[in-house]
Amino acid sequence: MPDGKYPSTPRVDAWDKVRGAAIYAADDARPRMLHGALAVAAVNRGQIVSLDVERARAAPGVRLVLTHQDMQGVQSAGFLLGGGFAFQSFQPMLSPAIHYRGQPIALVVADTVEAAQHAASLVAATYAVEPFQLSLDAPAQDIVAQHGSPLPQATYADKVAGDADGAYAAAAVKVDATYLSPPQHPNPLELLSTVAEWRDGTLIVKEGSQNSGAVRHGLARQLGLDPARVQVLSPQAGGAFGQKNSHQSHTVLAAVAARRLDAPVKLVVSRSQGFHGASFRPASRHRVRLGADRAGRIAAAIHEADQQTSRHDLFPASFTEMTARLYGIRNFRGHERMVRTDVQTPGYMRAPFEHPAGFAFESAMDELAYALDMDPVALRLANDTTVDPLTGRPLSSRHLAECLRRGAERFGWARRSMAPASMVERDGTAIGWGVACGAHKAAASPAAARLEAFADGRIRLAVAGHEMGQGIRTALANVLARRLSVDPRTIEIIVGDTRAADQHLTAGSWGTASATPAADAAGERLIQALRSLDPGYSGGAPAEVLRRAGRASVAVEVATKAPGQPDAVFQRLQGGLPAVQGPEFPDFVSMSYAAHFAEVRVEPRTRRVRVPRIVTVVDCGRVVSPRTAESQVRGAAIWGLGSALREISETDGRYGGFVNADLAEYVVPVHADVPEIDVGFIDEPDPRLNALGVKGLGEVAMTGVAAALANAVHHATGLRIRELPIRLDQLLAAPAARPT
């Protein structure tokens, strides 16, 4: 298109999905398939004293029962943040140690799913139980400051600019508040599932994953294999949201069973077991202090946070990486601590640090606006910046002010009255309007791509990337189709396949910004190859050139990386290790931004909160797939609503574990809860980050939504709720509003 914008083309894989041609791991139903089921620990911490599996082995249809006594030679895949591949360093069933309730203690394999599940229920264990800790209110010995810890200090040390404590002490107007975010679990529609099979000494694994490279190399380490003897296929993942971003604990169990039985084994982890056997968003507590002059210019911000981790791993937080950069605050201090608890290692649930940090910081911004008697949008505009406050480097692009202005206009913000509980319907329903902003690092990783054109008209792209429903195939097809001047529907996209290309983790909103530049570069190299065959080639179907040249096909390969990265990052890509750059690059800092406007209605008697509409405007660079991008933002807004008003993983202080480990008790928004969601994009390219000008989208679109809703609840009721999710019992403390 003349202005460089991409058209809103349909998903290129939509037809496959609706007709069932998109095959997920649990869909595999080949002959001789055997089925696995897990037996899990019924205590939260301790040791297995005895394990009786005889009844399980004797059950009809059972082929194999594995326990820790049968896993000789298997080792841990290593923690992803410690040079390994798994979401945690601890691999269940390698010893009698119990680190958390719901931990696998046995795998039963049988002819049918039902037989395996029944036999797993017959496994009986006795334990030596030890005391456990689940709360952020832990003893001092279980609290580890990230600053000065063994963690890489360039990433996880305190974020400091200027003299925040001195500037805060001298500020004319101050806010000092503490905010709580609960543990939460991603619940993708596709359960964690693996099909493992051995063929001529090669392990072939089908698994929905965001990181097939880590699965491949993790299994190779665990089983002592050459990675060349492990193939991982992950063409689809039915949702992931961080839960599937690394090697899972159950995968090697299926692989060992398949080798013992010389048959393919399918293992589907139940919904309840997923709550206890995979990563989750950890609980966190945030103290935010803001100091400003009476004109609304913020002089100081201090953000201190505690985050839950496991006892066996240090899972660090990056809350202040975002809050330090959200506005032009010259004096900032961010400090984070990890609190050891007896759970599986938490992980990167969508907008992992930015969502809880955004709730805390943007709620504090709203509190500051009221302390100043200043419009919340005006306060944010007054603290805009073009320079990164932490490093002093220029921002590669920043259109947050425009996000706020466009969002305010689309929302009708000018009609908002400032006073809490001042907008009331005739029936007493309180109306609240809230605003909040979000930011997320604009990162990029190395990517390898192979592009091949055939004389029969086919075009095939294999690239590092994974499809979790976000639409990466459509984005890749749009970019490549524009470069080659072909119909995007004619391009076959292969992602998540370690046989076709080295696979890097797709997460952190860097997937599109990493894979699409590689696809674009491959397209340009293919054009050059076609011009070597036909100097007059200027775009269009490559098949004609190939036929005239008597060639069956032509193939090119490229590898791309983020600005400033050395060539050594390609070794990490080839080794299945993360190699991400950003938000800091050698000459600039790059972030994506969003502004969210939300309306709530609070019923006068029950205090039930309804959300009729949300407006979100996003600055994510060039939007290469408008239709799937809009879907991403809508999904993020819905998840932000759920996180603000519904979602919490409740723990049991008596017996451990998560007690609402299913979709009946872990409450998420249903269709009737979903409001009108108006989505807008700035759609201005950021060419400093990559040639296409693409920045990340998926996670910034959720960051700040919960704060906008909490701020709207305050505007409606006068109550300041500083703990998620917002509950009816909290709102019952406020008197019902009266119509004016």
Helices and strands as residue ranges (DSSP letters): H 14-18, G 25-27, E 34-40, E 46-52, H 54-58, E 62-66, G 68-70, G 80-82, E 97-98, E 104-110, H 113-120, E 124-129, G 140-142, E 143-145, H 153-156, E 159-161, H 164-170, E 173-181, E 193-199, E 202-207, H 212-223, G 227-229, E 230-233, H 251-261, E 265-268, H 271-277, E 284-292, E 298-310, H 319-323, E 332-341, H 354-372, H 376-382, H 400-411, G 413-415, E 430-441, E 447-454, E 459-463, H 472-484, G 488-490, E 491-494, H 511-533, H 542-549, E 553-560, H 569-574, E 591-602, E 609-619, H 626-645, G 671-673, E 676-681, H 705-717, H 728-731
